[in-house]
Amino acid sequence: MIVLLALIGGGVFWFLNRGESDDEAIKRVSSEFAKAVATQDTAGMTKVMCKAEAERIGTEDTATPTSGEGDNSAAEPEKFDVKKTEVSGDNAKAELTFPSDGRTTALYFTKEDGNWVVCDSAAENFTPGS
């Protein structure tokens, strides 16, 4: 019985964490966020954002589509590569590189309820240029 409970608990833990490493989860969330931004899907954006920032976006009075069904629903996000991730406790930084023109930018994350979410305020946990 104890072994069965341990197996069930391990399966639930794996399912909730999708069996992903931090690096894999950060890359997945980066892609989900980019697609939501490209399609102006506010609900999709806020789903992968930290609660404080998602609430702020949810209270802004904007005329942009919120369901991903606006004129840009078929838009594809600009292609990018996650070149490097840096995890510091429950905060992370991903360095994104855009092959089309070589630009780089950083996207910041925090871990909420065991999941990585986009959270610009996590930038304060990293030194500039790191």
C-alpha positions as CSV (number, residue, x, y, z in Angstrom):
1,M,0.0,0.0,0.0
2,I,2.8,2.4,0.9
3,V,4.6,1.6,-2.4
4,L,1.4,2.3,-4.3
5,L,0.9,5.6,-2.6
6,A,4.5,6.6,-3.3
7,L,4.1,5.7,-7.0
8,I,0.8,7.7,-7.3
9,G,2.5,10.7,-5.5
10,G,5.5,10.5,-7.8
11,G,3.2,10.3,-10.9
12,V,1.2,13.4,-9.7
13,F,4.5,15.3,-9.0
14,W,5.8,14.4,-12.5
15,F,2.5,15.4,-14.2
16,L,2.3,18.7,-12.4
17,N,5.9,19.4,-13.3
18,R,5.6,17.9,-16.8
19,G,8.9,16.1,-16.2
20,E,10.6,19.2,-17.5
21,S,13.9,20.7,-16.3
22,D,13.9,24.4,-15.4
23,D,15.6,25.1,-18.7
24,E,12.9,23.2,-20.7
25,A,10.0,24.8,-18.8
26,I,11.5,28.3,-19.3
27,K,11.9,27.7,-23.1
28,R,8.3,26.4,-23.3
29,V,6.9,29.4,-21.4
30,S,8.9,31.8,-23.6
31,S,7.3,30.3,-26.7
32,E,3.8,30.3,-25.2
33,F,4.2,33.9,-24.2
34,A,5.6,35.0,-27.6
35,K,2.7,33.3,-29.4
36,A,0.2,35.0,-27.2
37,V,1.9,38.4,-27.7
38,A,2.0,37.9,-31.5
39,T,-1.7,37.0,-31.7
40,Q,-2.7,39.7,-29.2
41,D,-4.2,37.0,-26.9
42,T,-4.4,38.7,-23.6
43,A,-5.8,35.7,-21.9
44,G,-2.9,33.6,-23.2
45,M,-0.4,36.2,-22.1
46,T,-1.8,36.5,-18.6
47,K,-1.9,32.7,-18.2
48,V,1.9,32.5,-18.4
49,M,2.6,35.7,-16.4
50,C,3.1,36.2,-12.7
51,K,-0.1,37.1,-10.8
52,A,0.8,40.7,-10.0
53,E,1.7,41.6,-13.6
54,A,-1.3,39.6,-15.0
55,E,-3.7,41.5,-12.8
56,R,-2.2,44.8,-14.0
57,I,-2.8,43.8,-17.6
58,G,-6.2,42.6,-16.8
59,T,-7.2,46.0,-15.4
60,E,-5.8,48.1,-18.3
61,D,-8.5,49.5,-20.6
62,T,-7.4,48.5,-24.0
63,A,-9.1,47.9,-27.3
64,T,-6.9,45.0,-28.3
65,P,-8.5,41.5,-28.7
66,T,-8.4,39.4,-25.5
67,S,-9.3,35.9,-26.8
68,G,-6.7,35.4,-29.6
69,E,-9.5,35.7,-32.1
70,G,-8.7,39.2,-33.3
71,D,-7.3,40.2,-36.7
72,N,-3.9,38.9,-35.7
73,S,-5.0,35.4,-34.5
74,A,-3.0,33.8,-37.3
75,A,0.1,35.8,-36.6
76,E,3.2,33.9,-35.9
77,P,5.6,35.0,-33.3
78,E,9.0,36.3,-34.4
79,K,11.4,33.4,-34.4
80,F,13.9,33.4,-31.5
81,D,16.4,31.1,-29.8
82,V,16.8,30.8,-26.0
83,K,20.6,30.9,-25.9
84,K,21.1,30.9,-22.2
85,T,19.0,30.5,-19.0
86,E,20.2,31.5,-15.6
87,V,18.2,30.3,-12.5
88,S,18.6,31.9,-9.1
89,G,16.3,30.3,-6.6
90,D,12.7,31.0,-7.7
91,N,13.8,33.6,-10.3
92,A,15.2,33.1,-13.8
93,K,16.5,35.0,-16.8
94,A,16.5,33.8,-20.4
95,E,18.6,35.4,-23.1
96,L,16.7,35.5,-26.3
97,T,18.4,35.9,-29.7
98,F,16.5,36.8,-32.9
99,P,18.2,35.2,-35.9
100,S,16.5,37.6,-38.3
101,D,18.7,40.5,-37.2
102,G,20.9,39.2,-34.3
103,R,19.1,41.2,-31.6
104,T,19.2,39.9,-28.1
105,T,16.9,40.6,-25.2
106,A,16.2,39.2,-21.8
107,L,13.0,37.8,-20.5
108,Y,12.6,37.3,-16.7
109,F,10.7,34.6,-14.9
110,T,9.6,33.7,-11.4
111,K,8.3,30.4,-10.0
112,E,4.7,30.6,-8.7
113,D,2.9,27.6,-7.4
114,G,5.7,25.4,-8.8
115,N,5.5,26.8,-12.3
116,W,7.8,29.2,-14.2
117,V,5.9,32.3,-15.3
118,V,7.0,35.5,-17.1
119,C,7.6,38.2,-14.5
120,D,9.5,41.4,-15.4
121,S,9.9,42.3,-11.8
122,A,12.2,39.3,-11.4
123,A,14.8,41.4,-13.2
124,E,15.7,43.1,-9.9
125,N,17.3,39.8,-8.8
126,F,19.9,39.9,-11.6
127,T,22.7,42.3,-12.0
128,P,22.7,44.4,-15.2
129,G,24.6,42.7,-18.0
130,S,24.6,39.3,-16.4
